[in-house]
Amino acid sequence: MIKINLENTFEAIYVSSNFDHYIFESQLKNDTIIRLKVKFTNIADSLLPNVYNLAFGPFDANGKIDDSINLKHKDSNKVFSTIILFSITFLKKNPHTSIGIDGSDDLRTNLYHRMFRYNYKDLKDFLVIIGVDWYVRLLRNGTIELDNNGSVFFKPKPELFDFQRKTNDLYRYYMFNLNQ
């Protein structure tokens, strides 16, 4: 289980001027030191305004974030604590925004769900945690709402994170913003 401790984090070795990119180093279980990048990108979705997607991971061969790799950190708690601390810093500099995180697979989504649920008491003074499900609107004529391309139009349905919600009913997206 990931335990967030905002007083036990890695130092940033790079911070962008607008706080949307961070780089820090973590030690893996095999004692390799690896550079990790944290990046916040505006998703520019009118249904989820002012939401910045959080991506993190090591650099790939092209210098981009490889968020699909499975790393074995010596201290995963410290890695995730660092990412949450950087997120809080970004939100303080951009107080009218939210951060969203999407598990690329069920394993990662389960990790995020359990992390938020397990650390709620420690994070509630700093963050409001939101779970997002997706829904399809059934129109009055009995058809399903379609987008401009004729595909099913999925709309986000944000709600306060249900801490009693079991991990077999994961949210599709996790968001958080400052508790102001």
C-alpha positions as CSV (number, residue, x, y, z in Angstrom):
1,M,0.0,0.0,0.0
2,I,1.3,3.5,-0.9
3,K,1.6,5.7,2.2
4,I,1.8,9.5,1.4
5,N,4.1,11.5,3.6
6,L,4.6,15.0,2.3
7,E,7.6,15.4,4.6
8,N,9.5,12.5,3.0
9,T,10.0,13.5,-0.6
10,F,12.8,13.7,-3.2
11,E,14.3,17.0,-4.1
12,A,13.5,18.3,-7.6
13,I,16.5,18.5,-9.8
14,Y,14.5,20.6,-12.3
15,V,11.4,22.7,-12.1
16,S,9.9,24.6,-15.0
17,S,9.1,28.3,-14.6
18,N,5.4,27.7,-14.6
19,F,5.6,24.5,-12.4
20,D,4.2,22.2,-15.0
21,H,7.3,20.0,-15.4
22,Y,9.4,18.5,-12.6
23,I,12.3,16.1,-12.7
24,F,13.6,14.1,-9.8
25,E,15.7,11.0,-9.2
26,S,14.6,7.8,-7.5
27,Q,16.6,4.7,-6.6
28,L,15.3,1.3,-7.8
29,K,15.5,-1.9,-5.8
30,N,18.5,-2.9,-7.9
31,D,20.3,0.3,-6.8
32,T,20.0,2.0,-10.2
33,I,19.3,5.7,-10.0
34,I,16.6,6.7,-12.5
35,R,15.3,10.1,-13.5
36,L,11.5,10.6,-13.4
37,K,9.6,13.4,-15.0
38,V,6.3,14.7,-13.7
39,K,4.2,16.7,-16.2
40,F,0.9,18.5,-16.1
41,T,-0.9,19.1,-19.4
42,N,-4.2,20.9,-19.9
43,I,-6.6,18.3,-21.3
44,A,-8.6,21.1,-23.0
45,D,-12.0,19.3,-22.6
46,S,-15.0,21.6,-22.4
47,L,-16.7,18.9,-20.2
48,L,-13.9,19.0,-17.7
49,P,-12.6,22.6,-17.8
50,N,-9.3,23.6,-16.2
51,V,-8.2,20.0,-15.7
52,Y,-4.6,19.2,-16.1
53,N,-3.6,15.6,-16.7
54,L,-0.8,14.3,-14.6
55,A,1.8,12.1,-16.4
56,F,4.9,10.7,-14.7
57,G,7.6,8.2,-15.4
58,P,11.1,7.7,-16.7
59,F,12.3,9.2,-20.1
60,D,12.0,7.0,-23.2
61,A,14.5,7.1,-26.0
62,N,12.9,10.3,-27.4
63,G,13.0,12.1,-24.1
64,K,9.3,11.7,-23.5
65,I,7.6,10.2,-20.5
66,D,7.3,6.4,-20.6
67,D,4.3,5.9,-18.3
68,S,3.8,2.3,-19.3
69,I,7.0,0.9,-17.8
70,N,6.8,-1.1,-14.5
71,L,9.6,0.1,-12.2
72,K,10.5,-1.4,-8.8
73,H,11.4,1.6,-6.7
74,K,13.3,1.1,-3.5
75,D,10.8,3.6,-1.8
76,S,7.5,3.8,-3.7
77,N,6.0,5.8,-0.9
78,K,8.6,8.5,-1.3
79,V,8.1,8.5,-5.1
80,F,4.3,9.0,-4.8
81,S,4.7,11.5,-2.0
82,T,7.0,13.5,-4.2
83,I,4.5,13.4,-7.1
84,I,1.6,14.5,-4.7
85,L,3.8,17.3,-3.3
86,F,4.6,18.6,-6.8
87,S,0.9,18.4,-7.6
88,I,0.0,20.5,-4.6
89,T,2.7,23.0,-5.6
90,F,1.2,23.2,-9.1
91,L,-2.3,23.7,-7.8
92,K,-1.1,26.5,-5.4
93,K,0.3,28.3,-8.4
94,N,-2.8,27.5,-10.4
95,P,-5.6,27.5,-7.8
96,H,-8.5,27.4,-10.3
97,T,-7.4,24.1,-11.8
98,S,-7.8,20.4,-11.0
99,I,-5.3,17.6,-11.7
100,G,-6.5,14.4,-13.3
101,I,-4.8,11.0,-13.4
102,D,-5.8,8.1,-15.5
103,G,-4.6,4.6,-14.8
104,S,-3.4,3.2,-18.1
105,D,-4.6,-0.3,-17.0
106,D,-6.7,-1.8,-14.2
107,L,-3.6,-2.5,-12.1
108,R,-2.6,1.2,-12.1
109,T,-6.1,2.4,-11.7
110,N,-6.5,0.1,-8.7
111,L,-3.2,1.5,-7.2
112,Y,-4.5,5.1,-7.6
113,H,-7.9,4.2,-6.1
114,R,-6.4,2.5,-3.1
115,M,-3.8,5.3,-2.7
116,F,-6.5,8.0,-2.4
117,R,-8.7,5.8,-0.2
118,Y,-5.9,4.8,2.1
119,N,-4.4,8.4,2.4
120,Y,-7.7,10.3,2.7
121,K,-7.2,11.4,6.3
122,D,-3.7,12.7,5.6
123,L,-4.7,14.5,2.4
124,K,-8.2,15.9,3.2
125,D,-6.8,19.1,4.6
126,F,-4.9,19.8,1.3
127,L,-7.0,18.2,-1.4
128,V,-10.5,17.5,-2.5
129,I,-10.5,14.1,-4.3
130,I,-13.0,13.5,-7.1
131,G,-13.8,10.3,-8.9
132,V,-15.1,10.5,-12.5
133,D,-17.2,7.9,-14.2
134,W,-18.4,8.2,-17.8
135,Y,-21.9,7.9,-19.0
136,V,-23.8,7.8,-22.2
137,R,-27.0,9.9,-22.6
138,L,-30.1,8.1,-23.8
139,L,-32.2,10.6,-25.8
140,R,-35.9,11.0,-25.5
141,N,-36.4,9.2,-28.8
142,G,-34.7,6.1,-27.4
143,T,-31.4,6.5,-29.3
144,I,-28.0,7.1,-27.8
145,E,-26.4,10.5,-28.1
146,L,-23.7,10.5,-30.8
147,D,-20.8,12.9,-31.4
148,N,-20.1,14.7,-34.7
149,N,-18.4,11.5,-36.1
150,G,-21.4,9.3,-35.3
151,S,-19.6,7.6,-32.3
152,V,-21.2,7.2,-28.9
153,F,-20.7,10.4,-26.9
154,F,-19.3,9.6,-23.5
155,K,-19.6,12.4,-20.9
156,P,-17.7,12.6,-17.7
157,K,-19.7,12.5,-14.4
158,P,-17.5,13.9,-11.6
159,E,-18.4,13.2,-8.0
160,L,-16.8,13.5,-4.6
161,F,-14.6,10.4,-4.2
162,D,-16.6,7.6,-2.5
163,F,-14.2,6.2,0.0
164,Q,-16.5,3.2,0.6
165,R,-16.4,2.3,-3.1
166,K,-14.7,-1.0,-3.6
167,T,-11.9,-1.6,-5.9
168,N,-14.0,-3.8,-8.1
169,D,-15.9,-0.7,-9.1
170,L,-13.1,1.7,-10.1
171,Y,-13.5,5.2,-11.3
172,R,-12.5,5.8,-14.9
173,Y,-10.5,9.0,-14.0
174,Y,-9.3,10.5,-10.7
175,M,-9.1,14.2,-10.1
176,F,-8.1,16.4,-7.2
177,N,-7.9,20.1,-6.5
178,L,-7.0,22.3,-3.5
179,N,-9.2,22.2,-0.5
180,Q,-9.7,25.9,-0.2
